[in-house]
Amino acid sequence: MFVSDNGTIGQQYKSALESAGITYEEGSHSKKKILKSQLVIKSPGIPETVKIIRKLQEADIKIIDEIEFAFSYTKAKIIAITGTNGKTTTTLLTYHLLKEAGLNVGLAGNVGHSLAKQVLEDEFDYFVVEMSSFQLDGSYLLKPYISILLNITPDHMDRYEYKLENYVSSKFRIIQNADSEDHFIYYADNELIADKLSRTTTKASKTGLSLQDISKSFFDGELMKINDDLVISQSETVLLGKHNAINMMAAINAALIVGIGEEPIHEGLKTFKNAPHRMEYIETINDVRFINDSKATNVDAVSYALDSFSNPLVWIAGGVDKGNQYDLIMEKVNAKVKALVCLGTDNTKLREAFHNQILNLLETDNMKDAVRSALDYAEAHDVVLLSPACASFDLFKNYEDRGEQFRQAVLELKEEFQSKALNQ
């Protein structure tokens, strides 16, 4: 076995490789050595257009994903979760429900630990695995016991030749090997999913989730009606919004399939803590709530966030635009947003999209200024929502850094107001 990284390998990973007796290189690829391989496990972030990948393809050397590789070495049942948005929340919630109910379950994929590392001991009965389209592209024999497809909206088009059908087909690879013993949970209202499913033959048992069709697992705006017997009020849970109702119904159905009872499901929903930067409540200042949704890096994710509130919103958005079509959320913005704080080095597209609709519009390239300005626009019972619709790389290291800076700016502002109150 040989590891080749064109970048830098962290010291902790070098130590692990050395202790396992695995040779490695960093800073470049030894093409002659790599092209002698029988099998290559590719990082999902490396596109197929990279020269070394092209050379491997020309040499007819098989290239797979790490999850595909690990799947062959485990007896555990796989619950695989994909979708353009909501993957991490649904993965963490599904894992939480199973773990809290006492099942022997591991967490892997884009969250948790490497699946390949965990199957060395293969001590779990189930793995809940978050999978991106890139990981699915490298999967051929992967056969999840439960496959969950939350939604499909245009994303990563540069990786799919700017053909939406290619991206949709990538997501549907999650059920390419499903048989009659397997299960497929999907969001039935999504037009791209519904269209592709109508053209796809699968033996898997299908469970649809819907905001419209009462014959499926259905959310009416307050109650999640999972089946004839199980009805759960969203107000009893910690997750807001219609999109999170879909995420919860997906996780709940997966829990039911593996045999978890209604009471443990109710309890698990109450005790769940989501990953940071996803509709995360930070603090309240002067009766104004601050919500961190830094993970919302596309228009579809922002649409879900806007749906989560009935209160007037001060919206903080901006960053590196990924080809956003803001007209898709124009109606919701008009109905809910009272002020827009543009946070980025170039806010031209965002400003031009909304300057006629939102009279209170301000531009800044500093998070502290953005938070303070947002509070200036807000009144009691309003919500300040960081939901950028854009990538973060103009001003921040990543979306986590953006979210952490938002959190820190809010907490500092809260402390300032408390100090003023004490001195009066």
Stockholm file with secondary structure:
# STOCKHOLM 1.0

chainA/1-424         MFVSDNGTIGQQYKSALESAGITYEEGSHSKKKILKSQLVIKSPGIPETVKIIRKLQEADIKIIDEIEFAFSYTKAKIIAITGTNGKTTTTLLTYHLLKEAGLNVGLAGNVGHSLAKQVLEDEFDYFVVEMSSFQLDGSYLLKPYISILLNITPDHMDRYEYKLENYVSSKFRIIQNADSEDHFIYYADNELIADKLSRTTTKASKTGLSLQDISKSFFDGELMKINDDLVISQSETVLLGKHNAINMMAAINAALIVGIGEEPIHEGLKTFKNAPHRMEYIETINDVRFINDSKATNVDAVSYALDSFSNPLVWIAGGVDKGNQYDLIMEKVNAKVKALVCLGTDNTKLREAFHNQILNLLETDNMKDAVRSALDYAEAHDVVLLSPACASFDLFKNYEDRGEQFRQAVLELKEEFQSKALNQ
#=GR chainA/1-424 SS CEEEESSCCCHHHHHHHHHTTCEEEESSCCHHHHTTCSEEECCTTSCTTSHHHHHHHHTTCEEECHHHHHHTTCCSEEEEEECSSSHHHHHHHHHHHHHHTTCCEEEEETSSBCHHHHTTTCCCSEEEEECCHHHHHTCSSCCCSEEEECCCCSCCGGGGTTCHHHHHHHHHGGGTTCCTTCEEEEETTCHHHHHHHHTCCCCSEEEEEESSCTTSEEECSSEEECSSSCEEEGGGSSCCSHHHHHHHHHHHHHHHHTTCCHHHHHHHHHHCCCCTTSSEEEEEETTEEEEECTTCCSHHHHHHHHHTCCSCEEEEECSBCCSCCGGGGHHHHHHHEEEEEEESSCCHHHHHHHTTTCSEEEEESCHHHHHHHHHHHCCTTCEEEECCSSBSTTTSSSHHHHHHHHHHHHHHHHHHHHHHHHHC
#=GC SS_cons         CEEEESSCCCHHHHHHHHHTTCEEEESSCCHHHHTTCSEEECCTTSCTTSHHHHHHHHTTCEEECHHHHHHTTCCSEEEEEECSSSHHHHHHHHHHHHHHTTCCEEEEETSSBCHHHHTTTCCCSEEEEECCHHHHHTCSSCCCSEEEECCCCSCCGGGGTTCHHHHHHHHHGGGTTCCTTCEEEEETTCHHHHHHHHTCCCCSEEEEEESSCTTSEEECSSEEECSSSCEEEGGGSSCCSHHHHHHHHHHHHHHHHTTCCHHHHHHHHHHCCCCTTSSEEEEEETTEEEEECTTCCSHHHHHHHHHTCCSCEEEEECSBCCSCCGGGGHHHHHHHEEEEEEESSCCHHHHHHHTTTCSEEEEESCHHHHHHHHHHHCCTTCEEEECCSSBSTTTSSSHHHHHHHHHHHHHHHHHHHHHHHHHC
//
